[in-house]
Amino acid sequence: MELWLKENEIIDLSERFGGYRVICRKGHCWLTREGDSRDVIMSTGKEAKIDGRSVIVTALSDVTMMLICESTISNDCREKV
């Protein structure tokens, strides 16, 4: 799944995206994970795993991101989106 955010836009990747990997395809964004004080600044080519906690993504510039399901059971991804 591809996502596009304009600079300063915010999206909440709720718990339903646990098991997904987010890849920054273009731009810069800031990931904040619920309960984790280690925020992540992502730039083109960087990626992070979503582990089931809520993740807030803030676009620091116009951003293109990919969400990729890493589940080995194909139905898991379709049911979450």
URFENBEL-V604648 format. One record per helix or strand. SS is the DSSP state (h for helix, s for strand). FROM is the first residue (numbers start at 0). LEN is the number of residues. Records with the same first field share a line. If there is no record, write none. Layout:
# URFENBEL-V604648
SS = FROM-LEN ; FROM-LEN
This chain:
# URFENBEL-V604648
s = 1-4 ; 9-4 ; 19-7 ; 27-6 ; 39-4 ; 46-3 ; 54-5 ; 62-7
h = 14-3 ; 73-7
